[in-house]
Amino acid sequence: MSKQLKADLSLLIVTLSWGASFILTKNSLNALETYNFLAIRFFIAFALSSLLFYKNMKRINKATLKYGTIIGIILFSAFAFETVGLNYTTASKSAFITGFSVVLVPMLSAVLLKKAPQKQAVVGACIAFIGLALLSLNGSLAINIGDFYTLIASFGFAFHIIFIDKYIAKIDSIALAIIQIGVVAILSFFTSLAIETPIIPSGEVLWVNIFILSIVCTSGAFIIQNAAQKYTTPTHTALIYTTEPVFAATFGYFMAGEILSLRGFLGAILILFGMLVAEIDIKSLFNKKDPKNKDFKKAV
């Protein structure tokens, strides 16, 4: 198994956790306002990550702090525009427009990173994007202000993937991820103070939800993403992330009894097929030479 495939599988696990997070997030937002919730979630993730990886944090230099702050601001901006957009558009349209990042990443990578994406990855991304449309879009296709805000968010998520790829080879990947988490926590906190009435949550179930989201879906997910992106391409990363609504629909069925329509099921199949198209290089199926020189195991 090549190191890129190992990295892609790691990112798939990250996406699985994000798919499962929808139910937990939905339950948490019944008791907390959006940025209040994000601030608590990311602060807990930052604190636990810093304690667990204190050796990495002790080695932080100016470059790590600089790049982590830049990427953290981009990540927060993506979350912020997506959240604002949800006030004016439907959840299904939001999911689809956010997923537009799968198409944006290879185009922006070619411009900003001077990296031409693999042909099979571009084909796979297009197939997955069609699947995402079938899975997510329902009802009217009219454009409103919420859709525009969400489109900005999709650019934010695309830039987040690309900037990680740009800087990750220069600095400690774990420290970079933790700083990103901290920046989102701080910005969420001040945003909550500005436009919400932040509270300390109460209730055992709510805190269990928050801790699962903080540890698994935030701390673990972003640390793995930063480590894995050393060994895969931005296009592969964006493509893998299109499986998030597939996993969300699966968990929604088993945990909340939500039924996926026939069109949605077809969309899910196309997303998974798009991933396979991107991953399988027929010409090199029997070529055992690994193009990556770095040891992925050491990174994660």
Summary of the structure (lengths in Angstrom):
residues: 300
radius of gyration: 18.7
end to end distance: 16.1
largest distance: 59.1
contacts: 1060
relative contact order: 0.22
helix: 77%
strand: 0%
